[in-house]
Amino acid sequence: MAVVTVPDHRRGSLTLAYVAGLTADVRARGRTASWCCSRDDRPSRLLARTAGFRLTREYLHHATGRALESRARATPVRV
């Protein structure tokens, strides 16, 4: 499942309310919701934290194509 917010409506409470409702539904079904995003996606990380998710580990994001030298960096993954 993915949650995408139109840029003009970001930083509002609609997305947070949607995520809260979705995680409540997942919990009601006896499951555990998880959140996955790039470590460089600050808005997504902030939304996850605000919605009650807590960081358990980070992963290194890989992509194909031409590397962006200013953003490419190798960092160890916390486990």
All heavy atoms as a GROMACS GRO file, in nm:
protein
  614
    1MET      N    1   0.085  -0.116   0.000
    1MET     CA    2   0.000   0.000   0.000
    1MET      C    3   0.090   0.122   0.000
    1MET      O    4   0.192   0.125   0.066
    1MET     CB    5  -0.088  -0.002   0.125
    1MET     CG    6  -0.169   0.119   0.141
    1MET     SD    7  -0.348   0.104   0.149
    1MET     CE    8  -0.389  -0.062   0.139
    2ALA      N    9   0.051   0.223  -0.071
    2ALA     CA   10   0.129   0.347  -0.076
    2ALA      C   11   0.039   0.465  -0.045
    2ALA      O   12  -0.080   0.464  -0.075
    2ALA     CB   13   0.190   0.364  -0.214
    3VAL      N   14   0.096   0.563   0.019
    3VAL     CA   15   0.025   0.687   0.048
    3VAL      C   16   0.099   0.798  -0.022
    3VAL      O   17   0.217   0.819   0.001
    3VAL     CB   18   0.022   0.715   0.201
    3VAL    CG1   19  -0.047   0.847   0.228
    3VAL    CG2   20  -0.046   0.602   0.274
    4VAL      N   21   0.030   0.867  -0.111
    4VAL     CA   22   0.090   0.978  -0.186
    4VAL      C   23   0.003   1.100  -0.164
    4VAL      O   24  -0.119   1.094  -0.178
    4VAL     CB   25   0.100   0.946  -0.336
    4VAL    CG1   26   0.159   1.062  -0.413
    4VAL    CG2   27   0.180   0.819  -0.359
    5THR      N   28   0.065   1.212  -0.130
    5THR     CA   29  -0.008   1.335  -0.105
    5THR      C   30   0.027   1.438  -0.212
    5THR      O   31   0.145   1.460  -0.241
    5THR     CB   32   0.026   1.392   0.034
    5THR    OG1   33   0.008   1.290   0.131
    5THR    CG2   34  -0.061   1.511   0.068
    6VAL      N   35  -0.074   1.499  -0.269
    6VAL     CA   36  -0.053   1.605  -0.368
    6VAL      C   37   0.024   1.718  -0.300
    6VAL      O   38  -0.008   1.755  -0.186
    6VAL     CB   39  -0.189   1.656  -0.420
    6VAL    CG1   40  -0.172   1.770  -0.519
    6VAL    CG2   41  -0.267   1.543  -0.483
    7PRO      N   42   0.127   1.774  -0.366
    7PRO     CA   43   0.211   1.875  -0.302
    7PRO      C   44   0.135   1.991  -0.235
    7PRO      O   45   0.172   2.035  -0.127
    7PRO     CB   46   0.298   1.927  -0.417
    7PRO     CG   47   0.310   1.809  -0.508
    7PRO     CD   48   0.176   1.739  -0.500
    8ASP      N   49   0.026   2.036  -0.295
    8ASP     CA   50  -0.049   2.148  -0.237
    8ASP      C   51  -0.116   2.113  -0.104
    8ASP      O   52  -0.155   2.202  -0.028
    8ASP     CB   53  -0.156   2.198  -0.334
    8ASP     CG   54  -0.096   2.264  -0.457
    8ASP    OD1   55   0.026   2.295  -0.455
    8ASP    OD2   56  -0.170   2.285  -0.554
    9HIS      N   57  -0.131   1.985  -0.074
    9HIS     CA   58  -0.199   1.943   0.047
    9HIS      C   59  -0.107   1.881   0.151
    9HIS      O   60  -0.154   1.825   0.250
    9HIS     CB   61  -0.311   1.845   0.013
    9HIS     CG   62  -0.419   1.907  -0.069
    9HIS    ND1   63  -0.515   1.988  -0.016
    9HIS    CD2   64  -0.442   1.902  -0.202
    9HIS    CE1   65  -0.595   2.030  -0.112
    9HIS    NE2   66  -0.553   1.979  -0.227
   10ARG      N   67   0.022   1.891   0.128
   10ARG     CA   68   0.117   1.836   0.225
   10ARG      C   69   0.123   1.924   0.348
   10ARG      O   70   0.087   2.041   0.344
   10ARG     CB   71   0.256   1.824   0.162
   10ARG     CG   72   0.258   1.716   0.057
   10ARG     CD   73   0.393   1.698  -0.005
   10ARG     NE   74   0.382   1.595  -0.109
   10ARG     CZ   75   0.465   1.582  -0.209
   10ARG    NH1   76   0.568   1.663  -0.220
   10ARG    NH2   77   0.447   1.489  -0.298
   11ARG      N   78   0.168   1.867   0.458
   11ARG     CA   79   0.181   1.935   0.587
   11ARG      C   80   0.044   1.962   0.650
   11ARG      O   81   0.032   2.042   0.740
   11ARG     CB   82   0.261   2.065   0.578
   11ARG     CG   83   0.394   2.055   0.508
   11ARG     CD   84   0.500   1.989   0.586
   11ARG     NE   85   0.554   2.078   0.688
   11ARG     CZ   86   0.630   2.036   0.786
   11ARG    NH1   87   0.660   1.910   0.795
   11ARG    NH2   88   0.677   2.118   0.874
   12GLY      N   89  -0.057   1.893   0.603
   12GLY     CA   90  -0.189   1.904   0.664
   12GLY      C   91  -0.217   1.779   0.745
   12GLY      O   92  -0.130   1.694   0.761
   13SER      N   93  -0.336   1.766   0.793
   13SER     CA   94  -0.366   1.652   0.878
   13SER      C   95  -0.438   1.540   0.804
   13SER      O   96  -0.461   1.434   0.860
   13SER     CB   97  -0.450   1.697   0.997
   13SER     OG   98  -0.567   1.760   0.951
   14LEU      N   99  -0.472   1.560   0.678
   14LEU     CA  100  -0.546   1.459   0.603
   14LEU      C  101  -0.465   1.331   0.587
   14LEU      O  102  -0.515   1.220   0.612
   14LEU     CB  103  -0.589   1.512   0.466
   14LEU     CG  104  -0.673   1.417   0.381
   14LEU    CD1  105  -0.802   1.381   0.453
   14LEU    CD2  106  -0.704   1.480   0.247
   15THR      N  107  -0.338   1.343   0.548
   15THR     CA  108  -0.256   1.224   0.529
   15THR      C  109  -0.234   1.151   0.661
   15THR      O  110  -0.240   1.028   0.668
   15THR     CB  111  -0.120   1.261   0.466
   15THR    OG1  112  -0.144   1.334   0.345
   15THR    CG2  113  -0.039   1.138   0.434
   16LEU      N  114  -0.210   1.227   0.767
   16LEU     CA  115  -0.191   1.165   0.899
   16LEU      C  116  -0.318   1.090   0.941
   16LEU      O  117  -0.310   0.979   0.992
   16LEU     CB  118  -0.154   1.271   1.003
   16LEU     CG  119  -0.133   1.220   1.145
   16LEU    CD1  120  -0.024   1.113   1.150
   16LEU    CD2  121  -0.100   1.336   1.237
   17ALA      N  122  -0.434   1.149   0.916
   17ALA     CA  123  -0.561   1.082   0.951
   17ALA      C  124  -0.577   0.955   0.869
   17ALA      O  125  -0.622   0.852   0.921
   17ALA     CB  126  -0.678   1.177   0.926
   18TYR      N  127  -0.539   0.958   0.743
   18TYR     CA  128  -0.549   0.839   0.658
   18TYR      C  129  -0.458   0.729   0.710
   18TYR      O  130  -0.499   0.613   0.722
   18TYR     CB  131  -0.514   0.876   0.514
   18TYR     CG  132  -0.514   0.756   0.422
   18TYR    CD1  133  -0.635   0.706   0.374
   18TYR    CD2  134  -0.397   0.693   0.386
   18TYR    CE1  135  -0.636   0.594   0.292
   18TYR    CE2  136  -0.397   0.582   0.304
   18TYR     CZ  137  -0.517   0.533   0.256
   18TYR     OH  138  -0.519   0.424   0.176
   19VAL      N  139  -0.334   0.764   0.739
   19VAL     CA  140  -0.237   0.666   0.789
   19VAL      C  141  -0.284   0.608   0.922
   19VAL      O  142  -0.276   0.488   0.946
   19VAL     CB  143  -0.096   0.728   0.801
   19VAL    CG1  144  -0.001   0.637   0.876
   19VAL    CG2  145  -0.041   0.761   0.664
   20ALA      N  146  -0.337   0.693   1.010
   20ALA     CA  147  -0.387   0.645   1.140
   20ALA      C  148  -0.502   0.547   1.121
   20ALA      O  149  -0.507   0.443   1.187
   20ALA     CB  150  -0.430   0.764   1.225
   21GLY      N  151  -0.593   0.579   1.030
   21GLY     CA  152  -0.705   0.489   1.003
   21GLY      C  153  -0.660   0.358   0.942
   21GLY      O  154  -0.708   0.250   0.979
   22LEU      N  155  -0.565   0.366   0.852
   22LEU     CA  156  -0.513   0.245   0.788
   22LEU      C  157  -0.441   0.156   0.888
   22LEU      O  158  -0.463   0.034   0.891
   22LEU     CB  159  -0.418   0.285   0.674
   22LEU     CG  160  -0.356   0.172   0.594
   22LEU    CD1  161  -0.465   0.089   0.525
   22LEU    CD2  162  -0.260   0.228   0.491
   23THR      N  163  -0.358   0.214   0.973
   23THR     CA  164  -0.287   0.133   1.072
   23THR      C  165  -0.383   0.074   1.175
   23THR      O  166  -0.363  -0.038   1.221
   23THR     CB  167  -0.175   0.212   1.142
   23THR    OG1  168  -0.229   0.331   1.197
   23THR    CG2  169  -0.064   0.248   1.045
   24ALA      N  170  -0.489   0.148   1.209
   24ALA     CA  171  -0.590   0.094   1.301
   24ALA      C  172  -0.660  -0.026   1.238
   24ALA      O  173  -0.686  -0.126   1.306
   24ALA     CB  174  -0.691   0.202   1.337
   25ASP      N  175  -0.688  -0.019   1.110
   25ASP     CA  176  -0.752  -0.130   1.040
   25ASP      C  177  -0.658  -0.251   1.036
   25ASP      O  178  -0.701  -0.364   1.060
   25ASP     CB  179  -0.790  -0.089   0.898
   25ASP     CG  180  -0.861  -0.200   0.824
   25ASP    OD1  181  -0.970  -0.241   0.868
   25ASP    OD2  182  -0.804  -0.248   0.723
   26VAL      N  183  -0.531  -0.227   1.009
   26VAL     CA  184  -0.431  -0.335   1.006
   26VAL      C  185  -0.424  -0.401   1.144
   26VAL      O  186  -0.424  -0.524   1.156
   26VAL     CB  187  -0.293  -0.282   0.962
   26VAL    CG1  188  -0.184  -0.384   0.985
   26VAL    CG2  189  -0.297  -0.239   0.816
   27ARG      N  190  -0.420  -0.319   1.249
   27ARG     CA  191  -0.413  -0.370   1.387
   27ARG      C  192  -0.539  -0.450   1.422
   27ARG      O  193  -0.531  -0.554   1.486
   27ARG     CB  194  -0.396  -0.252   1.484
   27ARG     CG  195  -0.353  -0.294   1.622
   27ARG     CD  196  -0.326  -0.175   1.714
   27ARG     NE  197  -0.236  -0.077   1.655
   27ARG     CZ  198  -0.271   0.050   1.624
   27ARG    NH1  199  -0.392   0.094   1.647
   27ARG    NH2  200  -0.183   0.132   1.573
   28ALA      N  201  -0.655  -0.402   1.377
   28ALA     CA  202  -0.781  -0.472   1.406
   28ALA      C  203  -0.786  -0.610   1.340
   28ALA      O  204  -0.856  -0.699   1.386
   28ALA     CB  205  -0.900  -0.387   1.358
   29ARG      N  206  -0.709  -0.628   1.236
   29ARG     CA  207  -0.702  -0.757   1.168
   29ARG      C  208  -0.596  -0.849   1.228
   29ARG      O  209  -0.566  -0.955   1.175
   29ARG     CB  210  -0.675  -0.736   1.019
   29ARG     CG  211  -0.787  -0.664   0.948
   29ARG     CD  212  -0.742  -0.621   0.808
   29ARG     NE  213  -0.840  -0.534   0.749
   29ARG     CZ  214  -0.927  -0.572   0.654
   29ARG    NH1  215  -0.926  -0.697   0.612
   29ARG    NH2  216  -1.011  -0.486   0.604
   30GLY      N  217  -0.536  -0.803   1.339
   30GLY     CA  218  -0.437  -0.886   1.407
   30GLY      C  219  -0.299  -0.881   1.344
   30GLY      O  220  -0.216  -0.969   1.367
   31ARG      N  221  -0.273  -0.780   1.265
   31ARG     CA  222  -0.145  -0.766   1.196
   31ARG      C  223  -0.068  -0.646   1.249
   31ARG      O  224  -0.122  -0.564   1.325
   31ARG     CB  225  -0.166  -0.748   1.045
   31ARG     CG  226  -0.245  -0.856   0.980
   31ARG     CD  227  -0.168  -0.983   0.979
   31ARG     NE  228  -0.242  -1.087   0.908
   31ARG     CZ  229  -0.194  -1.204   0.883
   31ARG    NH1  230  -0.075  -1.237   0.923
   31ARG    NH2  231  -0.267  -1.293   0.820
   32THR      N  232   0.057  -0.635   1.210
   32THR     CA  233   0.140  -0.521   1.248
   32THR      C  234   0.175  -0.441   1.124
   32THR      O  235   0.228  -0.497   1.027
   32THR     CB  236   0.270  -0.569   1.316
   32THR    OG1  237   0.234  -0.649   1.430
   32THR    CG2  238   0.356  -0.453   1.359
   33ALA      N  239   0.147  -0.314   1.126
   33ALA     CA  240   0.180  -0.227   1.013
   33ALA      C  241   0.328  -0.192   1.019
   33ALA      O  242   0.387  -0.181   1.126
   33ALA     CB  243   0.096  -0.099   1.019
   34SER      N  244   0.388  -0.177   0.903
   34SER     CA  245   0.527  -0.133   0.897
   34SER      C  246   0.539  -0.021   0.794
   34SER      O  247   0.454  -0.006   0.708
   34SER     CB  248   0.620  -0.249   0.861
   34SER     OG  249   0.591  -0.297   0.732
   35TRP      N  250   0.644   0.057   0.806
   35TRP     CA  251   0.665   0.172   0.720
   35TRP      C  252   0.801   0.156   0.655
   35TRP      O  253   0.899   0.123   0.721
   35TRP     CB  254   0.665   0.299   0.805
   35TRP     CG  255   0.656   0.425   0.727
   35TRP    CD1  256   0.758   0.489   0.662
   35TRP    CD2  257   0.541   0.506   0.708
   35TRP    NE1  258   0.713   0.603   0.603
   35TRP    CE2  259   0.579   0.617   0.631
   35TRP    CE3  260   0.409   0.495   0.749
   35TRP    CZ2  261   0.489   0.717   0.594
   35TRP    CZ3  262   0.321   0.594   0.713
   35TRP    CH2  263   0.361   0.704   0.637
   36CYS      N  264   0.808   0.183   0.528
   36CYS     CA  265   0.933   0.167   0.455
   36CYS      C  266   0.952   0.289   0.364
   36CYS      O  267   0.862   0.322   0.287
   36CYS     CB  268   0.925   0.040   0.372
   36CYS     SG  269   1.081  -0.025   0.323
   37CYS      N  270   1.062   0.356   0.378
   37CYS     CA  271   1.092   0.470   0.291
   37CYS      C  272   1.242   0.490   0.285
   37CYS      O  273   1.316   0.439   0.369
   37CYS     CB  274   1.021   0.597   0.337
   37CYS     SG  275   1.081   0.663   0.493
   38SER      N  276   1.284   0.566   0.189
   38SER     CA  277   1.426   0.596   0.176
   38SER      C  278   1.472   0.680   0.294
   38SER      O  279   1.398   0.765   0.344
   38SER     CB  280   1.450   0.673   0.046
   38SER     OG  281   1.581   0.724   0.040
   39ARG      N  282   1.593   0.658   0.338
   39ARG     CA  283   1.646   0.737   0.450
   39ARG      C  284   1.657   0.885   0.415
   39ARG      O  285   1.663   0.970   0.502
   39ARG     CB  286   1.779   0.681   0.495
   39ARG     CG  287   1.884   0.686   0.386
   39ARG     CD  288   2.009   0.613   0.421
   39ARG     NE  289   2.094   0.698   0.499
   39ARG     CZ  290   2.188   0.653   0.580
   39ARG    NH1  291   2.207   0.525   0.591
   39ARG    NH2  292   2.262   0.735   0.646
   40ASP      N  293   1.658   0.918   0.286
   40ASP     CA  294   1.666   1.057   0.242
   40ASP      C  295   1.529   1.122   0.224
   40ASP      O  296   1.520   1.238   0.190
   40ASP     CB  297   1.744   1.066   0.110
   40ASP     CG  298   1.889   1.026   0.128
   40ASP    OD1  299   1.945   1.049   0.237
   40ASP    OD2  300   1.947   0.971   0.032
   41ASP      N  301   1.421   1.046   0.245
   41ASP     CA  302   1.286   1.099   0.229
   41ASP      C  303   1.238   1.156   0.363
   41ASP      O  304   1.161   1.094   0.436
   41ASP     CB  305   1.193   0.989   0.180
   41ASP     CG  306   1.056   1.042   0.140
   41ASP    OD1  307   1.026   1.159   0.169
   41ASP    OD2  308   0.980   0.963   0.081
   42ARG      N  309   1.286   1.274   0.396
   42ARG     CA  310   1.256   1.335   0.526
   42ARG      C  311   1.106   1.352   0.552
   42ARG      O  312   1.059   1.321   0.662
   42ARG     CB  313   1.329   1.468   0.539
   42ARG     CG  314   1.322   1.525   0.678
   42ARG     CD  315   1.421   1.640   0.697
   42ARG     NE  316   1.428   1.677   0.836
   42ARG     CZ  317   1.352   1.772   0.892
   42ARG    NH1  318   1.265   1.837   0.818
   42ARG    NH2  319   1.362   1.800   1.020
   43PRO      N  320   1.028   1.402   0.455
   43PRO     CA  321   0.884   1.417   0.483
   43PRO      C  322   0.817   1.284   0.519
   43PRO      O  323   0.734   1.279   0.610
   43PRO     CB  324   0.828   1.472   0.351
   43PRO     CG  325   0.943   1.542   0.288
   43PRO     CD  326   1.064   1.459   0.324
   44SER      N  327   0.854   1.177   0.451
   44SER     CA  328   0.794   1.047   0.482
   44SER      C  329   0.836   0.999   0.620
   44SER      O  330   0.755   0.945   0.696
   44SER     CB  331   0.836   0.944   0.376
   44SER     OG  332   0.776   0.820   0.401
   45ARG      N  333   0.963   1.018   0.653
   45ARG     CA  334   1.012   0.978   0.786
   45ARG      C  335   0.941   1.055   0.896
   45ARG      O  336   0.906   1.000   1.000
   45ARG     CB  337   1.162   0.996   0.794
   45ARG     CG  338   1.239   0.896   0.707
   45ARG     CD  339   1.386   0.925   0.703
   45ARG     NE  340   1.447   0.911   0.834
   45ARG     CZ  341   1.538   0.820   0.864
   45ARG    NH1  342   1.579   0.734   0.774
   45ARG    NH2  343   1.590   0.816   0.984
   46LEU      N  344   0.919   1.184   0.875
   46LEU     CA  345   0.849   1.266   0.975
   46LEU      C  346   0.704   1.222   0.991
   46LEU      O  347   0.652   1.216   1.103
   46LEU     CB  348   0.857   1.414   0.938
   46LEU     CG  349   0.993   1.480   0.952
   46LEU    CD1  350   0.991   1.621   0.894
   46LEU    CD2  351   1.037   1.483   1.097
   47LEU      N  352   0.639   1.192   0.878
   47LEU     CA  353   0.500   1.145   0.885
   47LEU      C  354   0.493   1.012   0.960
   47LEU      O  355   0.406   0.993   1.045
   47LEU     CB  356   0.442   1.130   0.744
   47LEU     CG  357   0.300   1.074   0.736
   47LEU    CD1  358   0.201   1.161   0.813
   47LEU    CD2  359   0.259   1.060   0.590
   48ALA      N  360   0.585   0.923   0.931
   48ALA     CA  361   0.586   0.793   0.999
   48ALA      C  362   0.604   0.811   1.149
   48ALA      O  363   0.533   0.750   1.229
   48ALA     CB  364   0.698   0.705   0.942
   49ARG      N  365   0.696   0.896   1.187
   49ARG     CA  366   0.720   0.919   1.330
   49ARG      C  367   0.597   0.981   1.397
   49ARG      O  368   0.557   0.940   1.506
   49ARG     CB  369   0.842   1.009   1.349
   49ARG     CG  370   0.877   1.029   1.494
   49ARG     CD  371   1.026   1.058   1.510
   49ARG     NE  372   1.064   1.071   1.647
   49ARG     CZ  373   1.090   0.970   1.728
   49ARG    NH1  374   1.081   0.847   1.685
   49ARG    NH2  375   1.125   0.989   1.853
   50THR      N  376   0.536   1.078   1.330
   50THR     CA  377   0.416   1.143   1.384
   50THR      C  378   0.301   1.042   1.398
   50THR      O  379   0.221   1.051   1.491
   50THR     CB  380   0.374   1.260   1.293
   50THR    OG1  381   0.483   1.350   1.280
   50THR    CG2  382   0.255   1.335   1.350
   51ALA      N  383   0.296   0.946   1.306
   51ALA     CA  384   0.189   0.845   1.309
   51ALA      C  385   0.216   0.734   1.410
   51ALA      O  386   0.135   0.644   1.426
   51ALA     CB  387   0.171   0.784   1.169
   52GLY      N  388   0.332   0.740   1.478
   52GLY     CA  389   0.359   0.643   1.583
   52GLY      C  390   0.456   0.533   1.545
   52GLY      O  391   0.484   0.445   1.626
   53PHE      N  392   0.507   0.535   1.423
   53PHE     CA  393   0.605   0.434   1.383
   53PHE      C  394   0.740   0.471   1.444
   53PHE      O  395   0.772   0.588   1.459
   53PHE     CB  396   0.617   0.428   1.230
   53PHE     CG  397   0.497   0.369   1.163
   53PHE    CD1  398   0.388   0.448   1.131
   53PHE    CD2  399   0.492   0.234   1.132
   53PHE    CE1  400   0.276   0.395   1.070
   53PHE    CE2  401   0.382   0.179   1.071
   53PHE     CZ  402   0.273   0.259   1.039
   54ARG      N  403   0.818   0.370   1.477
   54ARG     CA  404   0.951   0.392   1.534
   54ARG      C  405   1.054   0.319   1.449
   54ARG      O  406   1.030   0.207   1.404
   54ARG     CB  407   0.959   0.341   1.678
   54ARG     CG  408   0.868   0.417   1.773
   54ARG     CD  409   0.912   0.564   1.782
   54ARG     NE  410   0.817   0.643   1.859
   54ARG     CZ  411   0.738   0.735   1.807
   54ARG    NH1  412   0.739   0.760   1.679
   54ARG    NH2  413   0.658   0.805   1.883
   55LEU      N  414   1.168   0.382   1.430
   55LEU     CA  415   1.275   0.326   1.349
   55LEU      C  416   1.332   0.201   1.414
   55LEU      O  417   1.369   0.204   1.532
   55LEU     CB  418   1.386   0.430   1.329
   55LEU     CG  419   1.505   0.385   1.245
   55LEU    CD1  420   1.463   0.362   1.101
   55LEU    CD2  421   1.615   0.491   1.252
   56THR      N  422   1.335   0.092   1.339
   56THR     CA  423   1.397  -0.030   1.389
   56THR      C  424   1.526  -0.061   1.314
   56THR      O  425   1.615  -0.123   1.368
   56THR     CB  426   1.302  -0.151   1.376
   56THR    OG1  427   1.265  -0.167   1.240
   56THR    CG2  428   1.180  -0.132   1.464
   57ARG      N  429   1.533  -0.019   1.190
   57ARG     CA  430   1.657  -0.034   1.113
   57ARG      C  431   1.649   0.055   0.988
   57ARG      O  432   1.542   0.093   0.944
   57ARG     CB  433   1.680  -0.178   1.073
   57ARG     CG  434   1.579  -0.229   0.976
   57ARG     CD  435   1.606  -0.373   0.937
   57ARG     NE  436   1.480  -0.425   0.885
   57ARG     CZ  437   1.445  -0.549   0.889
   57ARG    NH1  438   1.524  -0.638   0.942
   57ARG    NH2  439   1.330  -0.589   0.840
   58GLU      N  440   1.765   0.085   0.934
   58GLU     CA  441   1.773   0.163   0.811
   58GLU      C  442   1.828   0.074   0.701
   58GLU      O  443   1.898  -0.023   0.728
   58GLU     CB  444   1.864   0.284   0.828
   58GLU     CG  445   1.806   0.388   0.919
   58GLU     CD  446   1.895   0.512   0.930
   58GLU    OE1  447   2.018   0.497   0.928
   58GLU    OE2  448   1.839   0.620   0.939
   59TYR      N  449   1.794   0.106   0.579
   59TYR     CA  450   1.848   0.032   0.468
   59TYR      C  451   1.912   0.129   0.369
   59TYR      O  452   1.881   0.247   0.368
   59TYR     CB  453   1.741  -0.053   0.399
   59TYR     CG  454   1.633   0.028   0.331
   59TYR    CD1  455   1.642   0.066   0.198
   59TYR    CD2  456   1.518   0.066   0.400
   59TYR    CE1  457   1.543   0.139   0.136
   59TYR    CE2  458   1.418   0.140   0.340
   59TYR     CZ  459   1.432   0.175   0.207
   59TYR     OH  460   1.334   0.249   0.147
   60LEU      N  461   2.001   0.077   0.289
   60LEU     CA  462   2.067   0.157   0.188
   60LEU      C  463   1.989   0.143   0.058
   60LEU      O  464   1.962   0.033   0.013
   60LEU     CB  465   2.212   0.108   0.170
   60LEU     CG  466   2.298   0.185   0.074
   60LEU    CD1  467   2.311   0.330   0.121
   60LEU    CD2  468   2.437   0.122   0.068
   61HIS      N  469   1.950   0.254   0.002
   61HIS     CA  470   1.868   0.257  -0.119
   61HIS      C  471   1.959   0.250  -0.241
   61HIS      O  472   2.051   0.329  -0.254
   61HIS     CB  473   1.786   0.386  -0.119
   61HIS     CG  474   1.688   0.394  -0.231
   61HIS    ND1  475   1.562   0.344  -0.221
   61HIS    CD2  476   1.699   0.446  -0.354
   61HIS    CE1  477   1.497   0.366  -0.333
   61HIS    NE2  478   1.579   0.427  -0.416
   62HIS      N  479   1.933   0.156  -0.330
   62HIS     CA  480   2.011   0.142  -0.453
   62HIS      C  481   1.923   0.176  -0.572
   62HIS      O  482   1.802   0.151  -0.570
   62HIS     CB  483   2.062  -0.001  -0.469
   62HIS     CG  484   2.155  -0.043  -0.361
   62HIS    ND1  485   2.289  -0.015  -0.365
   62HIS    CD2  486   2.134  -0.110  -0.245
   62HIS    CE1  487   2.346  -0.063  -0.257
   62HIS    NE2  488   2.254  -0.121  -0.182
   63ALA      N  489   1.982   0.234  -0.675
   63ALA     CA  490   1.908   0.266  -0.796
   63ALA      C  491   1.997   0.240  -0.916
   63ALA      O  492   2.120   0.240  -0.906
   63ALA     CB  493   1.863   0.412  -0.794
   64THR      N  494   1.934   0.219  -1.030
   64THR     CA  495   2.012   0.200  -1.153
   64THR      C  496   2.018   0.333  -1.227
   64THR      O  497   1.941   0.424  -1.200
   64THR     CB  498   1.947   0.095  -1.244
   64THR    OG1  499   1.816   0.139  -1.278
   64THR    CG2  500   1.942  -0.039  -1.176
   65GLY      N  501   2.109   0.341  -1.319
   65GLY     CA  502   2.122   0.463  -1.397
   65GLY      C  503   2.241   0.545  -1.351
   65GLY      O  504   2.324   0.500  -1.272
   66ARG      N  505   2.247   0.664  -1.398
   66ARG     CA  506   2.359   0.753  -1.366
   66ARG      C  507   2.354   0.797  -1.221
   66ARG      O  508   2.252   0.845  -1.172
   66ARG     CB  509   2.352   0.874  -1.458
   66ARG     CG  510   2.476   0.954  -1.459
   66ARG     CD  511   2.468   1.056  -1.571
   66ARG     NE  512   2.539   1.175  -1.526
   66ARG     CZ  513   2.518   1.294  -1.570
   66ARG    NH1  514   2.427   1.314  -1.663
   66ARG    NH2  515   2.586   1.396  -1.526
   67ALA      N  516   2.465   0.782  -1.151
   67ALA     CA  517   2.470   0.818  -1.009
   67ALA      C  518   2.472   0.969  -0.990
   67ALA      O  519   2.529   1.042  -1.071
   67ALA     CB  520   2.595   0.757  -0.945
   68LEU      N  521   2.410   1.015  -0.887
   68LEU     CA  522   2.415   1.156  -0.848
   68LEU      C  523   2.522   1.168  -0.742
   68LEU      O  524   2.501   1.135  -0.626
   68LEU     CB  525   2.279   1.202  -0.794
   68LEU     CG  526   2.162   1.188  -0.890
   68LEU    CD1  527   2.032   1.224  -0.819
   68LEU    CD2  528   2.182   1.279  -1.010
   69GLU      N  529   2.638   1.214  -0.781
   69GLU     CA  530   2.752   1.215  -0.691
   69GLU      C  531   2.727   1.293  -0.563
   69GLU      O  532   2.772   1.254  -0.457
   69GLU     CB  533   2.874   1.272  -0.763
   69GLU     CG  534   2.926   1.179  -0.871
   69GLU     CD  535   3.049   1.234  -0.938
   69GLU    OE1  536   3.123   1.310  -0.873
   69GLU    OE2  537   3.071   1.202  -1.055
   70SER      N  538   2.652   1.400  -0.569
   70SER     CA  539   2.630   1.481  -0.449
   70SER      C  540   2.544   1.409  -0.346
   70SER      O  541   2.552   1.438  -0.229
   70SER     CB  542   2.566   1.615  -0.487
   70SER     OG  543   2.438   1.591  -0.543
   71ARG      N  544   2.463   1.314  -0.390
   71ARG     CA  545   2.374   1.244  -0.296
   71ARG      C  546   2.419   1.102  -0.267
   71ARG      O  547   2.375   1.042  -0.171
   71ARG     CB  548   2.233   1.240  -0.352
   71ARG     CG  549   2.172   1.379  -0.361
   71ARG     CD  550   2.032   1.372  -0.407
   71ARG     NE  551   1.951   1.310  -0.304
   71ARG     CZ  552   1.827   1.271  -0.320
   71ARG    NH1  553   1.768   1.290  -0.436
   71ARG    NH2  554   1.759   1.215  -0.223
   72ALA      N  555   2.505   1.047  -0.352
   72ALA     CA  556   2.548   0.908  -0.332
   72ALA      C  557   2.647   0.900  -0.218
   72ALA      O  558   2.743   0.975  -0.210
   72ALA     CB  559   2.611   0.855  -0.461
   73ARG      N  560   2.622   0.809  -0.124
   73ARG     CA  561   2.713   0.788  -0.014
   73ARG      C  562   2.691   0.648   0.042
   73ARG      O  563   2.579   0.598   0.042
   73ARG     CB  564   2.697   0.892   0.094
   73ARG     CG  565   2.559   0.892   0.156
   73ARG     CD  566   2.550   1.000   0.264
   73ARG     NE  567   2.420   1.000   0.321
   73ARG     CZ  568   2.323   1.085   0.291
   73ARG    NH1  569   2.346   1.178   0.203
   73ARG    NH2  570   2.207   1.078   0.349
   74ALA      N  571   2.796   0.589   0.084
   74ALA     CA  572   2.785   0.455   0.142
   74ALA      C  573   2.784   0.469   0.294
   74ALA      O  574   2.868   0.536   0.352
   74ALA     CB  575   2.903   0.370   0.099
   75THR      N  576   2.686   0.409   0.357
   75THR     CA  577   2.677   0.414   0.502
   75THR      C  578   2.639   0.277   0.552
   75THR      O  579   2.564   0.206   0.489
   75THR     CB  580   2.568   0.512   0.547
   75THR    OG1  581   2.500   0.565   0.436
   75THR    CG2  582   2.623   0.625   0.627
   76PRO      N  583   2.690   0.240   0.667
   76PRO     CA  584   2.653   0.109   0.722
   76PRO      C  585   2.506   0.107   0.764
   76PRO      O  586   2.449   0.209   0.800
   76PRO     CB  587   2.745   0.095   0.842
   76PRO     CG  588   2.790   0.232   0.876
   76PRO     CD  589   2.783   0.312   0.751
   77VAL      N  590   2.449  -0.010   0.758
   77VAL     CA  591   2.309  -0.028   0.799
   77VAL      C  592   2.308  -0.070   0.945
   77VAL      O  593   2.380  -0.158   0.987
   77VAL     CB  594   2.242  -0.137   0.711
   77VAL    CG1  595   2.102  -0.164   0.760
   77VAL    CG2  596   2.242  -0.095   0.567
   78ARG      N  597   2.224  -0.002   1.024
   78ARG     CA  598   2.207  -0.042   1.165
   78ARG      C  599   2.114  -0.160   1.172
   78ARG      O  600   2.007  -0.157   1.115
   78ARG     CB  601   2.150   0.074   1.246
   78ARG     CG  602   2.246   0.187   1.263
   78ARG     CD  603   2.198   0.287   1.363
   78ARG     NE  604   2.054   0.313   1.358
   78ARG     CZ  605   2.000   0.428   1.382
   78ARG    NH1  606   2.076   0.533   1.411
   78ARG    NH2  607   1.870   0.445   1.380
   79VAL      N  608   2.154  -0.262   1.243
   79VAL     CA  609   2.069  -0.381   1.257
   79VAL      C  610   2.038  -0.404   1.402
   79VAL      O  611   2.112  -0.382   1.489
   79VAL     CB  612   2.138  -0.505   1.197
   79VAL    CG1  613   2.052  -0.627   1.216
   79VAL    CG2  614   2.168  -0.480   1.051
   0.00000   0.00000   0.00000
